[in-house]
């Protein structure tokens, strides 16, 4: 019995040995291999100094165990001074560290070599007066100090020599100040910059008509630089174009323009709404650059006055008197100005004296007349028209979709008749009666009836509404009772195409 008991105890001890050895091995592995300890609780860095992301700088232990750690610096803003929290994860443990980023270094103001020139009459920034301001803090602010006061910008009204102070301060309150003598001069000027409106694929000359001059250096046009790097002429969009020129003192003048790339229809819509025009903008690819456009507000007096450059008087002197009638510019092409009038005016003579709204007289030829409505066309060669006048001429605005919606709306209408001296013979206004209705005196064709009283010589005048739309053309009046008749817009368009073989742009 005793022998059996002894054998069982020994077996128990033998069975316990592996467990003890395993536990001992685990303890040795943890304490000798796996265990790590943080090496600091708080670390301080100067702004701009690299914050370590190496785990061995945060924990001690075997290389293998440190390799198991993951460091989280997502809450540390390396670009700004402050106190932040970093976390290192190792197994089930999370070690938290305090990271202090401080800024004790003041900004460095680096001066320009040689004399410092600033521009008169414009705002100058501190950065214009120095070579650069260096600081790790991206929120560093520079300023002028004049009469003890800080100024973010300074304007000198007169050229001359000035002594001032420039300062820089970072967000931690570190400051630097330096005295500075500056020479103020008149900067160069850039003239002729315009916005561009072009169709895709255009090749505009961005330097056309742009000049630069300087009081001391003279003509600097050849020195103009343009930055068109962001412009894509093959893709519709709105882009920025920058012009710059530098004078001998290093003063730089910049001007910006926009380049709008759009379809021909979109460009024409902008012209028609008077958002752009050929006098102030460069427009390439629009169907009718010369369109007068319409006003947003309904103002008949203003509309008639604005439309004068589209009006003409046709005049022919003869032995026993003269013949005269009115007309309006329907189309302007590269070489010809086409003028619409009545057939009973235009076909009287092959040659006419065409008096434009400013009194300029140019010879014109009867191009043809319609057998349908009382419509005739007189053509003038552009080469015979002074360039200054050509630059001011315009065509009447034709909005067919708008006209199609009109009926008997009592719309206010009017006409102006220009004289041969650059003035106005008379203005007459009235209302729309009916856009189209039967006029028995003229082959039973539909005509536009108005209450605009027509006088001798008004034949061929453009009848306009308060926005500047062409509604009809003055034609005749009937009696018993007195009624006033005009050629309707759709007939004008049909007859014009019949006579010229050309189709004008209509909205």
C-alpha positions as CSV (number, residue, x, y, z in Angstrom):
1,X,0.0,0.0,0.0
2,X,2.7,2.5,0.9
3,X,4.6,1.7,-2.3
4,X,1.6,2.5,-4.4
5,X,1.0,5.9,-2.7
6,X,4.6,6.9,-3.3
7,X,4.3,6.1,-7.0
8,X,1.2,8.3,-7.4
9,X,2.8,11.4,-5.8
10,X,5.8,11.1,-8.1
11,X,3.5,11.0,-11.1
12,X,1.7,14.1,-10.0
13,X,5.0,16.0,-9.7
14,X,6.1,14.8,-13.1
15,X,2.8,15.9,-14.7
16,X,3.2,19.4,-13.1
17,X,6.6,20.0,-14.5
18,X,5.4,21.1,-18.1
19,X,2.9,23.5,-16.7
20,X,5.6,25.1,-14.5
21,X,8.0,25.3,-17.3
22,X,5.4,26.9,-19.6
23,X,4.5,29.5,-17.1
24,X,8.2,30.2,-16.5
25,X,8.7,30.5,-20.3
26,X,5.8,32.9,-20.6
27,X,7.2,35.0,-17.7
28,X,10.7,35.1,-19.3
29,X,9.2,36.0,-22.7
30,X,7.2,38.8,-21.3
31,X,9.9,40.3,-19.1
32,X,12.8,39.7,-21.3
33,X,11.4,40.0,-24.9
34,X,7.8,41.4,-25.1
35,X,7.7,44.0,-22.3
36,X,8.2,47.6,-23.2
37,X,8.2,50.8,-21.2
38,X,7.7,54.5,-22.2
39,X,10.9,56.5,-22.2
40,X,9.2,59.9,-21.6
41,X,5.9,61.5,-20.9
42,X,6.4,64.9,-22.4
43,X,8.5,66.0,-25.3
44,X,9.2,69.6,-26.5
45,X,10.0,70.6,-30.1
46,X,10.7,73.9,-31.7
47,X,8.3,74.8,-34.5
48,X,9.6,73.4,-37.7
49,X,11.7,70.8,-36.0
50,X,10.8,67.2,-37.0
51,X,8.5,65.4,-34.6
52,X,9.8,61.8,-34.4
53,X,7.6,59.0,-35.7
54,X,10.1,56.3,-34.8
55,X,8.7,54.0,-32.0
56,X,12.1,53.5,-30.5
57,X,12.1,57.2,-29.4
58,X,8.9,56.5,-27.4
59,X,9.4,53.1,-25.8
60,X,12.2,50.9,-24.6
61,X,12.4,47.2,-25.2
62,X,13.6,44.6,-27.7
63,X,13.7,45.6,-31.4
64,X,11.2,42.8,-32.1
65,X,8.7,44.0,-29.5
66,X,9.1,47.7,-30.6
67,X,8.3,46.6,-34.1
68,X,4.9,45.5,-32.9
69,X,4.0,49.0,-31.7
70,X,1.8,51.5,-33.7
71,X,2.3,55.3,-33.2
72,X,-0.6,57.7,-33.7
73,X,0.4,61.3,-34.3
74,X,-2.9,62.3,-36.0
75,X,-3.7,64.8,-33.3
76,X,-0.3,66.6,-33.5
77,X,-0.3,69.7,-35.7
78,X,3.3,70.1,-36.7
79,X,2.6,73.4,-38.4
80,X,1.3,75.3,-35.4
81,X,2.6,75.9,-31.9
82,X,0.6,74.2,-29.2
83,X,0.2,71.2,-26.8
84,X,-0.9,68.0,-28.4
85,X,-1.5,64.3,-27.5
86,X,0.2,61.3,-29.1
87,X,-0.7,57.7,-28.5
88,X,1.4,54.6,-28.9
89,X,-0.4,51.2,-29.1
90,X,1.4,48.0,-28.1
91,X,-0.8,45.0,-27.7
92,X,-3.5,45.8,-25.2
93,X,-1.5,48.7,-23.8
94,X,-1.9,52.4,-24.9
95,X,0.8,54.8,-23.9
96,X,-0.2,58.5,-24.0
97,X,2.4,61.3,-24.5
98,X,2.3,65.0,-24.4
99,X,3.9,66.7,-27.4
100,X,4.7,70.4,-26.9
101,X,5.5,72.5,-30.1
102,X,6.7,75.9,-29.2
103,X,7.9,78.8,-31.3
104,X,10.6,80.9,-29.7
105,X,12.3,82.1,-32.9
106,X,11.3,85.5,-34.2
107,X,10.7,86.1,-37.9
108,X,13.6,87.0,-40.1
109,X,13.2,90.0,-42.4
110,X,15.6,89.8,-45.4
111,X,16.2,93.1,-47.1
112,X,16.5,93.6,-50.8
113,X,19.9,94.3,-52.4
114,X,20.2,97.9,-53.5
115,X,17.6,100.7,-53.4
116,X,14.0,99.8,-52.6
117,X,11.4,101.2,-54.9
118,X,7.7,101.3,-54.2
119,X,4.9,102.6,-56.4
120,X,3.0,105.8,-55.9
121,X,-0.7,106.0,-56.0
122,X,-1.3,102.3,-55.2
123,X,-1.4,100.1,-52.1
124,X,2.0,98.7,-51.2
125,X,2.4,95.7,-49.1
126,X,5.3,95.0,-46.7
127,X,6.3,92.1,-48.9
128,X,6.8,94.6,-51.7
129,X,9.5,96.4,-49.7
130,X,11.7,93.4,-48.7
131,X,13.2,90.4,-50.3
132,X,11.3,87.9,-48.1
133,X,10.1,87.3,-44.6
134,X,11.2,83.9,-43.2
135,X,9.5,82.1,-40.4
136,X,8.3,78.6,-39.7
137,X,4.9,79.9,-38.6
138,X,2.8,80.2,-41.7
139,X,0.5,82.8,-39.9
140,X,3.3,85.3,-39.6
141,X,2.0,88.8,-40.4
142,X,4.1,91.6,-41.8
143,X,3.2,95.3,-41.4
144,X,4.5,98.8,-41.9
145,X,5.0,101.1,-38.9
146,X,4.4,104.8,-39.5
147,X,4.0,107.4,-36.8
148,X,4.0,104.6,-34.3
149,X,1.0,102.9,-35.9
150,X,0.8,99.5,-37.6
151,X,-0.5,99.5,-41.2
152,X,-1.1,96.4,-43.3
153,X,-0.6,98.4,-46.5
154,X,0.6,101.9,-47.3
155,X,-0.1,104.3,-50.1
156,X,2.2,107.1,-51.2
157,X,0.5,109.9,-53.0
158,X,3.7,111.6,-54.2
159,X,7.0,110.3,-55.5
160,X,10.0,110.8,-53.2
161,X,12.2,109.4,-50.5
162,X,10.6,108.0,-47.4
163,X,11.9,106.5,-44.1
164,X,9.7,103.9,-42.4
165,X,9.8,100.7,-40.4
166,X,8.7,97.2,-41.3
167,X,7.7,94.7,-38.7
168,X,6.8,91.0,-38.6
169,X,5.1,89.0,-35.9
170,X,4.2,85.4,-35.6
171,X,1.3,83.8,-33.9
172,X,3.4,83.2,-30.7
173,X,4.1,86.9,-30.4
174,X,7.7,86.8,-31.6
175,X,8.5,90.1,-33.3
176,X,11.2,91.6,-35.6
177,X,11.4,95.2,-36.7
178,X,13.8,96.9,-39.1
179,X,14.1,100.5,-40.4
180,X,13.9,101.0,-44.1
181,X,14.4,103.8,-46.6
182,X,12.3,103.5,-49.8
183,X,12.1,105.5,-53.0
184,X,8.6,106.1,-54.3
185,X,8.2,106.3,-58.1
186,X,5.3,106.3,-60.6
187,X,4.7,102.7,-61.8
188,X,4.3,101.8,-65.5
189,X,0.8,101.9,-67.0
190,X,-0.9,99.2,-69.1
191,X,-3.6,100.3,-71.4
192,X,-6.0,98.6,-73.8
193,X,-6.7,95.5,-71.8
194,X,-10.1,94.0,-72.7
195,X,-12.0,90.8,-71.9
196,X,-12.1,88.1,-74.5
197,X,-15.2,86.2,-75.7
198,X,-14.3,83.5,-78.2
199,X,-15.6,80.3,-79.7
200,X,-13.7,77.0,-79.1
201,X,-10.7,76.7,-81.4
202,X,-10.1,80.5,-81.7
203,X,-6.6,81.9,-81.7
204,X,-6.9,85.4,-80.2
205,X,-4.0,87.8,-80.0
206,X,-4.0,88.7,-76.4
207,X,-1.5,91.5,-76.9
208,X,-3.4,93.2,-79.7
209,X,-4.0,96.9,-78.9
210,X,-2.4,96.5,-75.4
211,X,0.4,99.1,-74.7
212,X,2.6,99.9,-71.7
213,X,4.4,103.1,-70.9
214,X,6.5,104.5,-68.1
215,X,7.3,108.0,-67.2
216,X,11.0,107.4,-67.0
217,X,11.5,104.4,-69.3
218,X,9.0,105.4,-72.1
219,X,7.4,102.8,-74.2
220,X,7.4,99.4,-72.5
221,X,5.0,97.6,-74.8
222,X,7.6,95.1,-76.0
223,X,8.2,94.2,-72.3
224,X,4.6,93.2,-71.5
225,X,4.3,89.7,-70.2
226,X,1.2,87.6,-70.3
227,X,0.2,84.6,-68.2
228,X,-2.2,82.5,-70.2
229,X,-1.1,79.1,-68.7
230,X,-4.6,78.3,-67.3
231,X,-6.5,79.1,-70.5
232,X,-7.9,76.2,-72.6
233,X,-9.1,77.7,-75.9
234,X,-10.5,74.4,-77.0
235,X,-12.7,73.9,-74.0
236,X,-15.7,76.1,-73.0
237,X,-15.2,77.9,-69.7
238,X,-14.2,81.2,-68.1
239,X,-10.4,81.7,-67.5
240,X,-8.2,84.4,-66.1
241,X,-5.6,86.2,-68.2
242,X,-2.8,88.3,-66.5
243,X,-0.7,91.1,-68.0
244,X,2.4,92.4,-66.3
245,X,5.2,94.8,-67.1
246,X,8.2,95.9,-65.1
247,X,10.1,99.2,-65.3
248,X,13.7,99.9,-64.7
249,X,13.2,100.4,-61.0
250,X,11.6,97.0,-60.6
251,X,8.1,98.4,-60.2
252,X,5.6,95.9,-61.6
253,X,2.1,96.7,-62.8
254,X,-0.4,94.0,-63.4
255,X,-3.8,93.9,-65.0
256,X,-6.3,91.0,-65.3
257,X,-8.8,90.1,-68.0
258,X,-11.1,87.2,-68.4
259,X,-11.3,84.9,-71.4
260,X,-14.7,83.3,-71.9
261,X,-14.8,80.4,-74.4
262,X,-18.4,79.7,-75.4
263,X,-20.5,78.6,-78.4
264,X,-21.4,81.1,-81.1
265,X,-25.0,81.1,-79.9
266,X,-24.0,81.8,-76.3
267,X,-21.8,84.7,-77.4
268,X,-24.6,86.2,-79.5
269,X,-27.0,85.9,-76.6
270,X,-24.6,88.0,-74.5
271,X,-24.4,90.6,-77.3
272,X,-28.1,90.6,-77.6
273,X,-28.5,91.2,-73.9
274,X,-25.9,94.0,-74.0
275,X,-23.7,92.1,-71.5
276,X,-20.8,92.4,-74.0
277,X,-20.0,94.6,-77.0
278,X,-17.3,95.0,-79.5
279,X,-16.3,98.5,-78.2
280,X,-15.2,97.2,-74.8
281,X,-14.5,93.5,-75.4
282,X,-12.8,91.3,-78.0
283,X,-15.4,89.0,-79.5
284,X,-14.4,86.2,-81.9
285,X,-16.9,83.9,-83.6
286,X,-20.2,85.5,-82.8
287,X,-22.6,85.6,-85.8
288,X,-23.3,89.3,-85.6
289,X,-20.8,91.5,-83.7
290,X,-22.7,94.7,-84.8
291,X,-26.1,93.8,-83.2
292,X,-27.4,96.7,-81.1
293,X,-28.9,94.3,-78.5
294,X,-31.9,95.2,-76.3
295,X,-32.4,97.1,-73.1
296,X,-33.7,95.2,-70.0
297,X,-36.0,98.1,-69.1
298,X,-38.8,99.4,-71.3
299,X,-37.8,103.0,-72.1
300,X,-38.8,104.1,-75.6
301,X,-37.0,107.4,-75.5
302,X,-33.7,105.8,-74.4
303,X,-34.1,103.0,-76.9
304,X,-34.6,105.3,-79.8
305,X,-31.6,107.4,-78.8
306,X,-29.4,104.3,-78.4
307,X,-30.4,102.9,-81.8
308,X,-29.5,106.1,-83.8
309,X,-26.2,104.5,-85.2
310,X,-28.4,102.0,-87.0
311,X,-30.4,104.7,-88.8
312,X,-29.8,106.4,-92.2
313,X,-31.4,108.8,-94.5
314,X,-31.5,108.1,-98.3
315,X,-31.2,111.2,-100.4
316,X,-31.1,111.9,-104.1
317,X,-30.9,115.3,-105.5
318,X,-32.3,116.1,-109.0
319,X,-32.8,119.1,-111.2
320,X,-36.3,120.0,-110.0
321,X,-35.9,119.0,-106.4
322,X,-34.9,115.9,-104.4
323,X,-36.2,112.5,-103.2
324,X,-35.6,111.3,-99.7
325,X,-36.5,108.4,-97.5
326,X,-35.4,106.6,-94.4
327,X,-33.6,103.3,-93.8
328,X,-31.9,101.2,-91.2
329,X,-28.8,99.0,-91.1
330,X,-29.9,95.4,-91.5
331,X,-26.5,93.7,-91.7
332,X,-22.8,94.6,-91.7
333,X,-20.4,92.2,-93.4
334,X,-16.6,92.3,-94.0
335,X,-17.0,94.6,-97.0
336,X,-20.6,95.8,-97.2
337,X,-23.2,97.6,-95.1
338,X,-26.8,96.5,-96.1
339,X,-29.6,99.1,-95.6
340,X,-33.3,98.2,-95.6
341,X,-35.9,100.7,-96.8
342,X,-39.1,100.6,-98.8
343,X,-39.2,99.5,-102.4
344,X,-40.9,102.6,-103.5
345,X,-38.0,104.6,-102.0
346,X,-35.0,102.4,-102.9
347,X,-35.9,101.5,-106.5
348,X,-36.3,105.1,-107.6
349,X,-32.6,105.5,-108.3
350,X,-29.7,103.2,-108.8
351,X,-27.4,105.5,-106.8
352,X,-28.2,107.2,-103.5
353,X,-26.5,109.5,-101.1
354,X,-26.6,107.7,-97.8
355,X,-26.4,110.0,-94.7
356,X,-25.5,108.2,-91.5
357,X,-26.7,109.4,-88.1
358,X,-23.7,111.7,-87.6
359,X,-24.2,113.5,-91.0
360,X,-21.5,111.5,-92.9
361,X,-22.4,111.2,-96.5
362,X,-21.4,108.0,-98.5
363,X,-22.5,106.8,-101.9
364,X,-24.8,103.7,-102.0
365,X,-26.3,101.6,-104.7
366,X,-29.7,100.1,-105.1
367,X,-29.1,96.4,-104.7
368,X,-32.6,95.2,-105.4
369,X,-36.3,95.2,-104.4
370,X,-38.9,92.6,-103.6
371,X,-42.0,92.0,-105.7
372,X,-43.8,90.8,-102.7
373,X,-43.8,93.5,-100.0
374,X,-42.6,97.0,-100.2
375,X,-39.0,96.2,-99.3
376,X,-35.8,97.4,-101.0
377,X,-32.1,97.2,-100.1
378,X,-29.3,99.7,-100.7
379,X,-25.7,98.6,-100.3
380,X,-22.7,100.7,-99.2
381,X,-19.1,99.7,-99.4
382,X,-17.4,99.7,-96.1
383,X,-14.2,101.0,-97.6
384,X,-16.1,104.2,-98.4
385,X,-17.1,104.7,-94.8
386,X,-14.6,106.5,-92.4
387,X,-13.2,104.0,-90.0
388,X,-14.2,106.1,-87.0
389,X,-17.8,105.9,-88.1
390,X,-17.6,102.2,-88.9
391,X,-16.5,101.6,-85.3
392,X,-19.8,103.2,-84.1
393,X,-22.3,101.7,-86.5
394,X,-24.7,98.9,-85.4
395,X,-27.5,96.8,-86.9
396,X,-31.1,96.7,-85.7
397,X,-31.9,94.0,-83.1
398,X,-34.2,91.3,-84.5
399,X,-35.8,88.9,-81.9
400,X,-38.2,86.8,-84.0
401,X,-39.3,84.6,-81.0
402,X,-40.3,87.8,-79.1
403,X,-42.1,89.2,-82.2
404,X,-44.0,85.9,-82.7
405,X,-45.5,86.3,-79.2
406,X,-46.8,89.8,-79.9
407,X,-50.4,90.5,-80.8
408,X,-52.7,93.4,-80.0
409,X,-50.8,94.3,-76.8
410,X,-51.0,98.1,-77.0
411,X,-47.2,98.0,-77.1
412,X,-45.6,101.5,-77.2
413,X,-43.6,102.0,-80.4
414,X,-41.7,104.9,-82.1
415,X,-39.4,106.0,-84.9
416,X,-36.7,108.5,-85.2
417,X,-35.8,110.1,-88.6
418,X,-32.2,111.4,-88.9
419,X,-31.4,114.5,-91.0
420,X,-28.4,115.2,-93.2
421,X,-26.5,117.2,-90.6
422,X,-26.2,114.7,-87.8
423,X,-29.4,115.6,-86.1
424,X,-32.9,114.4,-85.8
425,X,-35.7,115.6,-88.1
426,X,-38.5,114.4,-85.9
427,X,-39.6,111.7,-83.5
428,X,-43.0,110.1,-83.5
429,X,-44.5,107.6,-81.1
430,X,-47.6,105.5,-80.9
431,X,-48.8,102.0,-80.1
432,X,-49.2,98.6,-81.7
433,X,-52.7,97.9,-83.0
434,X,-52.1,94.5,-84.6
435,X,-49.0,92.6,-85.5
436,X,-50.5,91.3,-88.7
437,X,-53.8,92.0,-90.3
438,X,-55.2,92.5,-93.8
439,X,-54.3,95.7,-95.6
440,X,-56.6,95.8,-98.6
441,X,-54.6,98.5,-100.5
442,X,-51.6,96.3,-101.1
443,X,-52.6,93.1,-102.8
444,X,-54.5,92.0,-99.8
445,X,-51.3,91.2,-97.8
446,X,-51.1,91.2,-94.0
447,X,-49.4,94.3,-92.6
448,X,-48.7,95.6,-89.1
449,X,-51.0,98.4,-88.0
450,X,-49.8,101.0,-85.5
451,X,-50.8,104.4,-84.3
452,X,-47.4,105.9,-85.0
453,X,-48.3,108.9,-87.3
454,X,-46.2,108.7,-90.5
455,X,-45.1,111.8,-92.3
456,X,-43.6,112.3,-95.8
457,X,-40.1,111.0,-95.7
458,X,-40.8,108.4,-92.9
459,X,-41.1,105.6,-95.5
460,X,-38.5,103.0,-94.7
461,X,-38.1,103.9,-91.0
462,X,-37.5,101.3,-88.4
463,X,-40.4,101.0,-86.0
464,X,-38.9,100.1,-82.6
465,X,-40.3,99.2,-79.2
466,X,-39.1,100.4,-75.8
467,X,-36.4,97.7,-75.5
468,X,-34.9,98.4,-78.9
469,X,-36.5,95.5,-80.8
470,X,-37.3,96.0,-84.5
471,X,-41.1,95.5,-84.8
472,X,-41.8,96.6,-88.4
473,X,-40.9,99.1,-91.1
474,X,-42.9,102.3,-91.8
475,X,-44.8,102.0,-95.1
476,X,-48.0,103.9,-95.7
477,X,-51.2,105.2,-94.3
478,X,-54.8,104.9,-95.5
479,X,-57.7,107.3,-95.1
480,X,-61.3,107.3,-94.1
481,X,-60.4,106.6,-91.4
482,X,-56.7,107.3,-91.2
483,X,-54.7,104.2,-90.3
484,X,-51.0,103.7,-90.3
485,X,-49.4,100.6,-91.9
486,X,-46.0,99.0,-91.7
487,X,-44.2,96.0,-93.3
488,X,-44.2,93.2,-90.7
489,X,-41.0,91.8,-89.4
490,X,-41.4,88.3,-91.0
491,X,-41.9,89.9,-94.4
492,X,-38.8,92.1,-94.0
493,X,-36.7,89.0,-93.3
494,X,-38.2,87.1,-96.2
495,X,-37.7,90.0,-98.7
496,X,-34.2,90.7,-97.4
497,X,-33.1,87.1,-98.1
498,X,-34.9,87.2,-101.5
499,X,-33.0,90.3,-102.5
500,X,-29.5,89.7,-101.1
501,X,-29.4,85.9,-100.8
502,X,-28.3,86.4,-97.2
503,X,-30.0,85.4,-94.0
504,X,-29.4,87.7,-91.0
505,X,-29.1,86.4,-87.5
506,X,-32.3,86.5,-85.6
507,X,-32.9,85.6,-81.9
